[in-house]
Amino acid sequence: MRVLPSSSLPGTWSRCVRFRVFVAAIVMLLPAASFAQQTEASTGPVIEHYGPVYDVTSNYGLEANVAYRAVMDVSTSPEQTGELNLAIESAARLLNMSAREGVPTANLKLALVLHGAAGKDALSNDAYRSRFGGNNPNDGLLNALALAGVEIYLCGQTAGFRGYPADQLHASVTMATSAMTVLTRLQAEGWSLLP
């Protein structure tokens, strides 16, 4: 079958082919253009300086008129002391993303359960400094989360095993019997688990 160049096609057909090529070119450029606008994440509006997120066009997010309660299970921490715990920062990202989508802060209740390696991130600056030689890099993040209404718990079993007494915890952290206790209780009360 011989293909004719578009200039030799009948008028309407030629315009149709040119229009389809034009639309295809636009469609091919759109993902690149939208990606270029989303290459930098930013913080806020709930937690400034923490929880950077990308603005995306989404057809599926949290409903603004629904009340949510979620508990995040955090057991990891950077091996290197002095580094921000990105698993804790995920709470700030969730709050910032949700607020940008129009979810009122009152409709998203959040709790963190720290255990295992993340136990050290629940220490006060003084306790962290005496153990690791510097301020707790999570201090500002924990303060900001607490100000936003996030409940922060430390597993008492982790604290006992690692030697973290209650009087050495960050002011925003509550000592719990165990991580399992908090996770069991909150889920029984209808909180969703974010592992």
Buried (B, 14 or more C-beta within 10 A) or exposed (E): EEEEEEEEBEEEEBEEEEEEEEEEEEEEEEEEEEEEEEEEEEBBEBBEEBBBBBEEEEEEEBEEEEEBBBBBBBBBBBEEBEEBBEBBBBBBBBBBBBBBBEBEBEBBBBBBBBBBBBBBBBBBBEBBEEBBEEBBBBBEBBBBBBEBBBBBBBBBBBBEEBEBEEEBBBEBBEBBEBBEBBBEEBEEEEBEEBE
